[in-house]
């Protein structure tokens, strides 16, 4: 059985730094979600807020843009669509049935 050398163990300082960055990302996303749900924003302002959250995430984790897009972006997009639908819901007008010969 091979012995585990000290170089195989994770660095406690690196682990603490990673946790600090994860906590900051979690707070950024939580605040962004709260603002999207509660603040008086336009759709455009909300989209800028989402873009700022992504920039902050990439500053914390530069090579993890795909992870943001797969994990966090759908959550933010769902909130955007709930508050500012891209298309208004379709409402059909009531139209009486035509009688033969009527236009």
C-alpha positions as CSV (number, residue, x, y, z in Angstrom):
1,X,0.0,0.0,0.0
2,X,1.4,3.4,-1.0
3,X,1.8,6.0,1.7
4,X,0.0,9.3,1.2
5,X,2.6,12.1,1.1
6,X,2.0,15.6,2.3
7,X,2.0,16.8,-1.3
8,X,-1.1,14.6,-2.0
9,X,-3.1,16.4,0.7
10,X,-5.1,19.5,-0.3
11,X,-3.7,22.8,1.0
12,X,-5.9,24.1,3.8
13,X,-5.3,27.7,2.7
14,X,-6.4,26.8,-0.9
15,X,-9.5,25.0,0.4
16,X,-10.4,28.1,2.6
17,X,-9.9,30.4,-0.4
18,X,-12.1,28.2,-2.6
19,X,-14.8,28.2,0.1
20,X,-14.6,32.0,0.4
21,X,-15.1,32.4,-3.4
22,X,-18.0,29.9,-3.4
23,X,-19.6,31.8,-0.5
24,X,-19.2,35.1,-2.4
25,X,-20.7,33.6,-5.5
26,X,-23.6,32.2,-3.6
27,X,-24.3,35.7,-2.0
28,X,-24.0,37.3,-5.5
29,X,-26.5,34.9,-7.0
30,X,-28.9,35.2,-4.0
31,X,-28.9,39.0,-4.1
32,X,-29.4,39.0,-7.9
33,X,-32.4,36.7,-7.5
34,X,-33.9,38.8,-4.8
35,X,-33.5,42.0,-6.9
36,X,-34.9,40.3,-9.9
37,X,-38.0,39.2,-7.9
38,X,-38.6,42.4,-5.9
39,X,-36.9,45.5,-7.4
40,X,-38.8,47.9,-9.7
41,X,-36.7,47.1,-12.8
42,X,-37.2,47.1,-16.5
43,X,-36.5,43.9,-18.4
44,X,-33.4,45.6,-19.8
45,X,-32.1,46.6,-16.4
46,X,-32.8,43.0,-15.1
47,X,-30.8,41.6,-18.0
48,X,-27.9,44.0,-17.1
49,X,-28.1,42.7,-13.6
50,X,-27.8,39.1,-14.8
51,X,-24.8,40.0,-17.0
52,X,-23.1,41.7,-14.0
53,X,-23.7,38.5,-11.9
54,X,-22.1,36.5,-14.7
55,X,-19.1,38.9,-14.8
56,X,-18.7,38.6,-11.0
57,X,-18.8,34.8,-11.2
58,X,-16.1,34.8,-13.9
59,X,-13.9,37.0,-11.8
60,X,-14.2,34.5,-9.0
61,X,-13.9,31.4,-11.3
62,X,-12.4,32.5,-14.6
63,X,-12.6,29.2,-16.4
64,X,-16.1,28.2,-15.2
65,X,-18.3,30.2,-17.6
66,X,-19.9,26.9,-18.9
67,X,-20.8,25.9,-15.3
68,X,-22.4,29.3,-14.8
69,X,-24.4,28.9,-18.0
70,X,-25.5,25.4,-17.1
71,X,-26.2,25.8,-13.4
72,X,-27.0,29.4,-12.5
73,X,-28.2,31.0,-15.7
74,X,-31.3,28.8,-16.0
75,X,-32.4,29.9,-12.5
76,X,-32.0,33.6,-13.4
77,X,-33.6,33.1,-16.8
78,X,-36.6,31.5,-15.1
79,X,-37.1,34.6,-12.9
80,X,-36.7,36.9,-15.9
81,X,-39.4,35.0,-17.8
82,X,-41.8,35.0,-14.8
83,X,-41.6,38.8,-14.3
84,X,-41.0,39.9,-17.9
85,X,-42.2,37.3,-20.3
86,X,-40.6,37.6,-23.7
87,X,-44.0,37.4,-25.3
88,X,-47.2,38.4,-23.7
89,X,-49.5,35.4,-23.1
90,X,-51.7,34.7,-26.0
91,X,-55.4,35.5,-25.3
92,X,-57.9,34.4,-27.9
93,X,-60.7,36.7,-28.6
94,X,-64.2,35.4,-28.5
95,X,-65.7,35.3,-31.9
96,X,-69.2,34.2,-32.5
97,X,-69.5,31.4,-35.0
98,X,-70.4,32.5,-38.5
99,X,-73.6,31.5,-40.1
100,X,-73.6,30.2,-43.6
101,X,-73.4,33.1,-46.0
102,X,-72.2,35.6,-43.4
103,X,-68.8,37.3,-43.5
